[in-house]
């Protein structure tokens, strides 16, 4: 299938026998990643969209939907009561800025309910063995705190064989309070199940293995990753530029001369 064709209104990229479908109208979400004949991302069901979506301009939960910037307190929509979760990018129509057979870039302009003006760019580069996603947040006016990251829903089972196995070596785990926010304490990593943020100072490095079928290694130069495996259908490995509630606890300023930029690579190896 030609890369100039759309599938399900998405932008289709291909490299070898790998196909990636991105829908800029649906939050610049990766709708599908097919490695050979195998779909590795959870597909829509019961009106819910899965795939992989960008988290921007914040990641995870922001406490009570509020964050402080200097002497100003801003209120975000509480879309996961009592918190605001995962940013606004996933609910926004993005514009296609450029595309080729195996690469594409998309943008959208920050606007209400986010209180600052700016631009977000996301690029996808596909090869037969890997996908690299890069995202940036720029401001042309006032500086502001921001975060970015990715939230892929990897299928727990690829349709045959054993469930996926997760392997990683984290330096610490952010202790999670009853409100699902980090308490500020760092603890030794606990056994699964997880909906938790881990610290990897040397960079995110998590391996997903479907025994006898496929291995995907998720890496990033960032030191923060949330791992979520509490659902039966999928597991999530989420590289991000700061911990949940980081707009309040670990703000990273985006300035006119210092944008926020990050990337992650998913590299795969076929085992079957």
Secondary structure, DSSP 8 states (H G I E B T S, - for coil): --TTSEETTEEEEEETTEEEEEEGGGTTEEEEEEETTEE-B---BTTB--SEEEEEE--SEEGGGEEEETTEEEE---SBTTBEESBSGGGS--EEEEE-SSEEEEEEEE-TTSSS-EEEEEEEEE-SSEEEEEEEEE-SSS-EE-EEEEEEEEES--SSS--EEEEE--SEEEEE-TTSSEEEEEE----S--EEEEE-TT-EEEEEEETTTEEEEEEESSSEEEEE--SSSEEEEEEESS-TTHHHHS--EEBTTB-EEEEEEEEEEE--
